[in-house]
Amino acid sequence: MTTAPVYVLRDATPADALAIAALHVASWRVAYRGILPDDYLDGSAAAAEADARWVENFRTVGRDDILMVADGDAGLLGLIAVWAGREAGFDTYIDNLHVRPHLRGQRIGARLLGEATRRMIAAGHRTTCLWLLDGNDQGGHFYRRIGGSFEDHQTGEMGGHPIGETRVVWRDLPGLAKACDDS
Ligand SMILES: CC(C)(COP(=O)(O)OP(=O)(O)OC[C@H]1O[C@@H](n2cnc3c(N)ncnc32)[C@H](O)[C@@H]1OP(=O)(O)O)[C@@H](O)C(=O)NCCC(=O)NCCS
């Protein structure tokens, strides 16, 4: 019998940076398999990119930004990063939402996003969006189920690799918070 993971949601701190980066790259390696080249995902470049990204995230985080983790007895289970005022036309931008691969499907992602959304609402924000990589069907299923609107498509890049991505938008944050709670 599998037991539900025990964890708390809390603000991330600079001391978490490298543990978050390790979780982030572990999730990339599963979620983006077949989407990005294996040699990039498995090599040191992806890990170095994640380390650098999270050191930079903690260097630049502002009062209205949200960096949160799901923290369990055995370490970090999930992470979310939400930036305010960085995406033209939207109040906030969800940069990362990742759950440890073997714990997906247990609502950790929905709880992280629900709590982050309540914080966005409390800060007076009304809209948010994220970019979903082409081929990330499981992520797409998750966002569709919680009311995301799939809008613009563009070619972005990750680790120097061009990759198509679709903007997923929410213009009703209370509705998003409720959808996360109900999911
Ligand atoms: C997308 C993600 C953050 C959602 O978090 P989560 O905790 O798995 O979310 P939930 O438990 O609410 O489950 C959502 C969906 O997960 C899927 N799911 C369920 N069990 C699963 C499993 N064992 N493995 C993978 N996906 C599973 C289902 O599609 C489920 O939707 P359903 O209940 O309608 O079938 C998480 O799955 C994840 O980290 N995915 C990889 C990284 C990623 O794609 N991040 C988003 C980038 S934009």
The ligand as an ORCA input file, in Angstrom:
! r2SCAN-3c Opt
* xyz 0 1
  C       2.203     19.296    -13.937
  C       2.470     19.017    -12.443
  C       3.130     20.223    -11.809
  C       1.106     18.797    -11.768
  O       1.327     18.480    -10.415
  P       0.669     17.154     -9.788
  O       0.949     17.166     -8.338
  O       1.128     15.965    -10.561
  O      -0.861     17.471    -10.086
  P      -2.155     16.643     -9.679
  O      -1.885     15.596     -8.666
  O      -3.212     17.642     -9.374
  O      -2.501     15.768    -10.997
  C      -2.737     16.321    -12.220
  C      -2.636     15.285    -13.306
  O      -1.469     14.488    -13.123
  C      -1.631     13.351    -13.962
  N      -1.188     12.184    -13.222
  C      -1.814     11.416    -12.350
  N      -1.010     10.449    -11.910
  C       0.163     10.623    -12.548
  C       1.394      9.965    -12.510
  N       1.596      8.911    -11.702
  N       2.395     10.422    -13.302
  C       2.199     11.471    -14.096
  N       1.037     12.137    -14.142
  C       0.031     11.722    -13.373
  C      -3.009     13.259    -14.343
  O      -3.130     13.738    -15.671
  C      -3.678     14.224    -13.398
  O      -4.854     14.664    -13.931
  P      -6.222     13.791    -13.730
  O      -6.412     13.641    -12.244
  O      -7.282     14.617    -14.369
  O      -5.993     12.492    -14.413
  C       3.345     17.761    -12.214
  O       2.704     16.633    -12.735
  C       4.729     17.886    -12.797
  O       5.660     18.269    -12.115
  N       4.878     17.564    -14.084
  C       6.186     17.646    -14.747
  C       6.702     19.052    -14.860
  C       5.772     19.935    -15.625
  O       5.274     19.582    -16.679
  N       5.555     21.136    -15.068
  C       4.781     22.146    -15.734
  C       5.674     22.895    -16.643
  S       4.819     24.269    -17.396
*
